[in-house]
Amino acid sequence: MVKRKSSITIAALVGLATVFVAGGIYAGTKVPDVIKMQNPAYTEHTKGIVEFSHKKHVEDYKAACSDCHHDDKGQPLTDLKMGDNVESCITCHKIPGTVPGEMKKEWRETKMAQSEQAKRELEFHAEALHQNCISCHKDFNKKNNSKAAPVTCTTCHPKSE
């Protein structure tokens, strides 16, 4: 009788553990379909907030996670899968906004190397996002001989009210 109670208890514990593990796996793969690209690091947004759809990019355009998400050296995270934890872009691209015009002018006047300018631009959050999105959109359009992927401000940024 004791042996039977032990077996039932073990079976119940294994069953509970299975439910929790399966639940954890399912919960870990939950990625919101639409992400509002609204970051609290910005005191004010000058354009409408972009609403990014994972579903549209993954299902309709066959984008891989690594097409957008990269490591600290800019290399694609090829082993990334839906639901993995990722850092927010602003974690590395720490300066809100784009490079101020006077800073770009100073870079030109001091004849800063293009490679250094490009590196410094990526410190700015909006520059990094725009480079990532627009370059992918241009590649998509070229590859598909189309204009389906937007490359202008107003097609991604809705008018602010």
C-alpha atoms as an extended CHARMM CRD file, in Angstrom:
* protein
*
       161  EXT
         1         1  MET       CA              0.0000000000        0.0000000000        0.0000000000  PROA      1               0.0000000000
         2         2  VAL       CA              2.8290000000        2.4260000000        0.9020000000  PROA      2               0.0000000000
         3         3  LYS       CA              4.6210000000        1.5760000000       -2.3170000000  PROA      3               0.0000000000
         4         4  ARG       CA              1.4370000000        2.3220000000       -4.2970000000  PROA      4               0.0000000000
         5         5  LYS       CA              0.9840000000        5.7080000000       -2.5510000000  PROA      5               0.0000000000
         6         6  SER       CA              4.6140000000        6.5640000000       -3.3570000000  PROA      6               0.0000000000
         7         7  SER       CA              4.0930000000        5.6660000000       -6.9940000000  PROA      7               0.0000000000
         8         8  ILE       CA              0.9440000000        7.7940000000       -7.1960000000  PROA      8               0.0000000000
         9         9  THR       CA              2.7040000000       10.7160000000       -5.4890000000  PROA      9               0.0000000000
        10        10  ILE       CA              5.6790000000       10.4660000000       -7.8500000000  PROA      10              0.0000000000
        11        11  ALA       CA              3.3810000000       10.2400000000      -10.8750000000  PROA      11              0.0000000000
        12        12  ALA       CA              1.4430000000       13.2980000000       -9.6810000000  PROA      12              0.0000000000
        13        13  LEU       CA              4.6630000000       15.2560000000       -9.1380000000  PROA      13              0.0000000000
        14        14  VAL       CA              5.9800000000       14.2760000000      -12.5760000000  PROA      14              0.0000000000
        15        15  GLY       CA              2.6450000000       15.3250000000      -14.1020000000  PROA      15              0.0000000000
        16        16  LEU       CA              2.7220000000       18.6860000000      -12.3190000000  PROA      16              0.0000000000
        17        17  ALA       CA              6.3340000000       19.2610000000      -13.3350000000  PROA      17              0.0000000000
        18        18  THR       CA              5.4310000000       18.4760000000      -16.9530000000  PROA      18              0.0000000000
        19        19  VAL       CA              2.5830000000       21.0120000000      -16.8670000000  PROA      19              0.0000000000
        20        20  PHE       CA              4.8580000000       23.7050000000      -15.4420000000  PROA      20              0.0000000000
        21        21  VAL       CA              7.6740000000       22.9930000000      -17.9110000000  PROA      21              0.0000000000
        22        22  ALA       CA              5.2670000000       22.9490000000      -20.8580000000  PROA      22              0.0000000000
        23        23  GLY       CA              3.6640000000       26.1450000000      -19.5900000000  PROA      23              0.0000000000
        24        24  GLY       CA              7.0790000000       27.7620000000      -19.2270000000  PROA      24              0.0000000000
        25        25  ILE       CA              8.0470000000       26.7730000000      -22.7530000000  PROA      25              0.0000000000
        26        26  TYR       CA              4.8050000000       28.1870000000      -24.1280000000  PROA      26              0.0000000000
        27        27  ALA       CA              5.1000000000       31.3670000000      -22.0680000000  PROA      27              0.0000000000
        28        28  GLY       CA              8.7140000000       31.8180000000      -23.2100000000  PROA      28              0.0000000000
        29        29  THR       CA              7.6750000000       31.8570000000      -26.8620000000  PROA      29              0.0000000000
        30        30  LYS       CA              5.0370000000       34.5790000000      -26.4360000000  PROA      30              0.0000000000
        31        31  VAL       CA              6.0770000000       37.5780000000      -28.5040000000  PROA      31              0.0000000000
        32        32  PRO       CA              3.6580000000       40.4510000000      -28.9890000000  PROA      32              0.0000000000
        33        33  ASP       CA              2.5510000000       40.7610000000      -32.5970000000  PROA      33              0.0000000000
        34        34  VAL       CA              2.5280000000       44.5500000000      -32.6710000000  PROA      34              0.0000000000
        35        35  ILE       CA              5.1640000000       46.5750000000      -30.8780000000  PROA      35              0.0000000000
        36        36  LYS       CA              4.7840000000       50.3200000000      -30.5560000000  PROA      36              0.0000000000
        37        37  MET       CA              8.2580000000       51.7360000000      -31.1100000000  PROA      37              0.0000000000
        38        38  GLN       CA              7.7870000000       54.2650000000      -28.3340000000  PROA      38              0.0000000000
        39        39  ASN       CA             10.7530000000       54.5250000000      -26.0100000000  PROA      39              0.0000000000
        40        40  PRO       CA             10.6450000000       56.3550000000      -22.6670000000  PROA      40              0.0000000000
        41        41  ALA       CA             14.2080000000       57.6110000000      -23.2810000000  PROA      41              0.0000000000
        42        42  TYR       CA             12.6420000000       60.2090000000      -25.5930000000  PROA      42              0.0000000000
        43        43  THR       CA             11.1520000000       63.2140000000      -23.8300000000  PROA      43              0.0000000000
        44        44  GLU       CA              9.2020000000       64.0150000000      -26.9920000000  PROA      44              0.0000000000
        45        45  HSD       CA              8.5100000000       62.2440000000      -30.2660000000  PROA      45              0.0000000000
        46        46  THR       CA              8.6160000000       64.4960000000      -33.3110000000  PROA      46              0.0000000000
        47        47  LYS       CA              6.9540000000       61.9690000000      -35.6380000000  PROA      47              0.0000000000
        48        48  GLY       CA              4.1450000000       59.4620000000      -35.2140000000  PROA      48              0.0000000000
        49        49  ILE       CA              4.9850000000       56.2320000000      -33.4120000000  PROA      49              0.0000000000
        50        50  VAL       CA              5.8770000000       53.2880000000      -35.6560000000  PROA      50              0.0000000000
        51        51  GLU       CA              3.8570000000       50.1460000000      -34.9780000000  PROA      51              0.0000000000
        52        52  PHE       CA              6.0200000000       47.1630000000      -35.8850000000  PROA      52              0.0000000000
        53        53  SER       CA              4.2760000000       43.8690000000      -36.6780000000  PROA      53              0.0000000000
        54        54  HSD       CA              6.2940000000       40.7080000000      -36.0240000000  PROA      54              0.0000000000
        55        55  LYS       CA              3.6140000000       38.5930000000      -37.7130000000  PROA      55              0.0000000000
        56        56  LYS       CA              3.6840000000       40.6360000000      -40.9180000000  PROA      56              0.0000000000
        57        57  HSD       CA              7.4860000000       40.5700000000      -41.1240000000  PROA      57              0.0000000000
        58        58  VAL       CA              7.8650000000       36.8740000000      -40.2580000000  PROA      58              0.0000000000
        59        59  GLU       CA              4.8750000000       35.4040000000      -42.0930000000  PROA      59              0.0000000000
        60        60  ASP       CA              4.3870000000       37.7680000000      -45.0400000000  PROA      60              0.0000000000
        61        61  TYR       CA              7.9910000000       38.8000000000      -45.6960000000  PROA      61              0.0000000000
        62        62  LYS       CA              9.7420000000       35.6570000000      -44.3770000000  PROA      62              0.0000000000
        63        63  ALA       CA             12.0800000000       37.7120000000      -42.1820000000  PROA      63              0.0000000000
        64        64  ALA       CA             14.2170000000       35.7990000000      -39.6940000000  PROA      64              0.0000000000
        65        65  CYS       CA             14.8410000000       37.0540000000      -36.1590000000  PROA      65              0.0000000000
        66        66  SER       CA             18.4840000000       37.5920000000      -37.1020000000  PROA      66              0.0000000000
        67        67  ASP       CA             17.4660000000       39.9910000000      -39.8840000000  PROA      67              0.0000000000
        68        68  CYS       CA             16.8240000000       42.6120000000      -37.1840000000  PROA      68              0.0000000000
        69        69  HSD       CA             18.4400000000       41.3510000000      -33.9890000000  PROA      69              0.0000000000
        70        70  HSD       CA             22.2400000000       41.4080000000      -33.7070000000  PROA      70              0.0000000000
        71        71  ASP       CA             25.0180000000       41.1560000000      -31.1440000000  PROA      71              0.0000000000
        72        72  ASP       CA             27.2330000000       43.9410000000      -29.8130000000  PROA      72              0.0000000000
        73        73  LYS       CA             29.4730000000       43.6260000000      -32.8810000000  PROA      73              0.0000000000
        74        74  GLY       CA             26.5610000000       44.0110000000      -35.3210000000  PROA      74              0.0000000000
        75        75  GLN       CA             26.5930000000       40.3210000000      -36.2420000000  PROA      75              0.0000000000
        76        76  PRO       CA             23.1810000000       38.6320000000      -36.7210000000  PROA      76              0.0000000000
        77        77  LEU       CA             21.9570000000       36.5010000000      -33.8250000000  PROA      77              0.0000000000
        78        78  THR       CA             21.4860000000       33.4270000000      -35.9920000000  PROA      78              0.0000000000
        79        79  ASP       CA             20.5520000000       31.1190000000      -33.1160000000  PROA      79              0.0000000000
        80        80  LEU       CA             17.7700000000       33.4370000000      -31.9180000000  PROA      80              0.0000000000
        81        81  LYS       CA             14.2620000000       32.0400000000      -32.0230000000  PROA      81              0.0000000000
        82        82  MET       CA             10.8140000000       33.4470000000      -31.3400000000  PROA      82              0.0000000000
        83        83  GLY       CA             10.3790000000       34.0950000000      -27.6450000000  PROA      83              0.0000000000
        84        84  ASP       CA             14.0600000000       34.3790000000      -26.7080000000  PROA      84              0.0000000000
        85        85  ASN       CA             14.9040000000       37.3540000000      -24.5450000000  PROA      85              0.0000000000
        86        86  VAL       CA             16.4730000000       40.2140000000      -26.4740000000  PROA      86              0.0000000000
        87        87  GLU       CA             17.9110000000       43.4990000000      -25.3260000000  PROA      87              0.0000000000
        88        88  SER       CA             16.1200000000       46.6970000000      -26.1980000000  PROA      88              0.0000000000
        89        89  CYS       CA             17.9210000000       48.6210000000      -28.9570000000  PROA      89              0.0000000000
        90        90  ILE       CA             18.5420000000       51.5520000000      -26.6000000000  PROA      90              0.0000000000
        91        91  THR       CA             20.6680000000       49.3000000000      -24.3780000000  PROA      91              0.0000000000
        92        92  CYS       CA             23.5370000000       49.6990000000      -26.8630000000  PROA      92              0.0000000000
        93        93  HSD       CA             22.3710000000       52.6120000000      -29.0120000000  PROA      93              0.0000000000
        94        94  LYS       CA             22.1230000000       54.8290000000      -25.9490000000  PROA      94              0.0000000000
        95        95  ILE       CA             21.6150000000       58.3570000000      -27.2900000000  PROA      95              0.0000000000
        96        96  PRO       CA             17.9640000000       59.1300000000      -28.1080000000  PROA      96              0.0000000000
        97        97  GLY       CA             17.3110000000       60.6650000000      -31.5160000000  PROA      97              0.0000000000
        98        98  THR       CA             19.5200000000       61.2540000000      -34.5300000000  PROA      98              0.0000000000
        99        99  VAL       CA             22.9500000000       62.8440000000      -34.8760000000  PROA      99              0.0000000000
       100       100  PRO       CA             22.5600000000       66.6320000000      -34.5270000000  PROA      100             0.0000000000
       101       101  GLY       CA             23.3970000000       68.5650000000      -37.6990000000  PROA      101             0.0000000000
       102       102  GLU       CA             26.1190000000       70.5890000000      -35.9940000000  PROA      102             0.0000000000
       103       103  MET       CA             27.8340000000       67.3780000000      -34.9090000000  PROA      103             0.0000000000
       104       104  LYS       CA             27.7950000000       66.0220000000      -38.4930000000  PROA      104             0.0000000000
       105       105  LYS       CA             29.1990000000       69.3590000000      -39.6860000000  PROA      105             0.0000000000
       106       106  GLU       CA             32.0120000000       69.1310000000      -37.1220000000  PROA      106             0.0000000000
       107       107  TRP       CA             32.8120000000       65.5950000000      -38.2820000000  PROA      107             0.0000000000
       108       108  ARG       CA             33.0740000000       66.7750000000      -41.8960000000  PROA      108             0.0000000000
       109       109  GLU       CA             35.2060000000       69.8090000000      -40.9630000000  PROA      109             0.0000000000
       110       110  THR       CA             37.6640000000       67.6730000000      -39.0140000000  PROA      110             0.0000000000
       111       111  LYS       CA             37.7140000000       65.2270000000      -41.9330000000  PROA      111             0.0000000000
       112       112  MET       CA             36.7130000000       62.3340000000      -39.6870000000  PROA      112             0.0000000000
       113       113  ALA       CA             36.9750000000       59.0050000000      -41.5030000000  PROA      113             0.0000000000
       114       114  GLN       CA             33.6730000000       57.6970000000      -42.8950000000  PROA      114             0.0000000000
       115       115  SER       CA             34.0870000000       54.4640000000      -40.9190000000  PROA      115             0.0000000000
       116       116  GLU       CA             34.4100000000       56.4460000000      -37.6700000000  PROA      116             0.0000000000
       117       117  GLN       CA             31.3830000000       58.5750000000      -38.5610000000  PROA      117             0.0000000000
       118       118  ALA       CA             29.3350000000       55.4510000000      -39.2380000000  PROA      118             0.0000000000
       119       119  LYS       CA             30.4330000000       53.9520000000      -35.9120000000  PROA      119             0.0000000000
       120       120  ARG       CA             29.4810000000       57.1180000000      -34.0090000000  PROA      120             0.0000000000
       121       121  GLU       CA             26.1370000000       57.3940000000      -35.7930000000  PROA      121             0.0000000000
       122       122  LEU       CA             25.1930000000       53.9890000000      -34.3950000000  PROA      122             0.0000000000
       123       123  GLU       CA             25.4800000000       55.3680000000      -30.8650000000  PROA      123             0.0000000000
       124       124  PHE       CA             22.2640000000       57.2550000000      -31.6700000000  PROA      124             0.0000000000
       125       125  HSD       CA             19.1130000000       55.1770000000      -31.1980000000  PROA      125             0.0000000000
       126       126  ALA       CA             17.0750000000       56.5530000000      -34.1180000000  PROA      126             0.0000000000
       127       127  GLU       CA             20.0460000000       56.3110000000      -36.5030000000  PROA      127             0.0000000000
       128       128  ALA       CA             20.5290000000       52.6300000000      -35.6220000000  PROA      128             0.0000000000
       129       129  LEU       CA             16.8310000000       51.8170000000      -36.0350000000  PROA      129             0.0000000000
       130       130  HSD       CA             16.5740000000       53.6720000000      -39.3270000000  PROA      130             0.0000000000
       131       131  GLN       CA             19.7080000000       51.9910000000      -40.7150000000  PROA      131             0.0000000000
       132       132  ASN       CA             18.4360000000       48.5780000000      -39.6910000000  PROA      132             0.0000000000
       133       133  CYS       CA             14.9220000000       49.0110000000      -41.0700000000  PROA      133             0.0000000000
       134       134  ILE       CA             15.5610000000       51.0580000000      -44.1950000000  PROA      134             0.0000000000
       135       135  SER       CA             18.4930000000       48.9650000000      -45.4200000000  PROA      135             0.0000000000
       136       136  CYS       CA             16.3750000000       45.8150000000      -45.0690000000  PROA      136             0.0000000000
       137       137  HSD       CA             13.4290000000       47.4650000000      -46.8240000000  PROA      137             0.0000000000
       138       138  LYS       CA             15.6520000000       48.6140000000      -49.7100000000  PROA      138             0.0000000000
       139       139  ASP       CA             17.1460000000       45.1200000000      -50.0330000000  PROA      139             0.0000000000
       140       140  PHE       CA             13.6540000000       43.5880000000      -50.0470000000  PROA      140             0.0000000000
       141       141  ASN       CA             12.4540000000       45.9980000000      -52.7550000000  PROA      141             0.0000000000
       142       142  LYS       CA             15.5360000000       45.3930000000      -54.9040000000  PROA      142             0.0000000000
       143       143  LYS       CA             15.3690000000       41.6070000000      -54.5310000000  PROA      143             0.0000000000
       144       144  ASN       CA             11.6490000000       41.5450000000      -55.3540000000  PROA      144             0.0000000000
       145       145  ASN       CA             11.6850000000       44.3430000000      -57.9380000000  PROA      145             0.0000000000
       146       146  SER       CA              9.0200000000       46.1040000000      -55.9010000000  PROA      146             0.0000000000
       147       147  LYS       CA              8.2530000000       49.1650000000      -53.8170000000  PROA      147             0.0000000000
       148       148  ALA       CA              6.2540000000       47.2350000000      -51.2080000000  PROA      148             0.0000000000
       149       149  ALA       CA              8.6380000000       47.8730000000      -48.3030000000  PROA      149             0.0000000000
       150       150  PRO       CA              8.4520000000       51.5200000000      -47.2190000000  PROA      150             0.0000000000
       151       151  VAL       CA             11.5720000000       53.7000000000      -47.3030000000  PROA      151             0.0000000000
       152       152  THR       CA             10.0880000000       57.1320000000      -46.5500000000  PROA      152             0.0000000000
       153       153  CYS       CA              9.2810000000       58.6700000000      -43.1730000000  PROA      153             0.0000000000
       154       154  THR       CA              5.5290000000       59.0250000000      -43.5670000000  PROA      154             0.0000000000
       155       155  THR       CA              4.8790000000       55.4210000000      -44.5930000000  PROA      155             0.0000000000
       156       156  CYS       CA              6.1820000000       54.0840000000      -41.2680000000  PROA      156             0.0000000000
       157       157  HSD       CA              5.5310000000       57.0810000000      -39.0190000000  PROA      157             0.0000000000
       158       158  PRO       CA              1.8210000000       57.9180000000      -39.0130000000  PROA      158             0.0000000000
       159       159  LYS       CA              0.8330000000       61.5740000000      -38.7580000000  PROA      159             0.0000000000
       160       160  SER       CA              0.8170000000       62.7820000000      -35.1720000000  PROA      160             0.0000000000
       161       161  GLU       CA             -2.4980000000       64.0680000000      -33.9330000000  PROA      161             0.0000000000
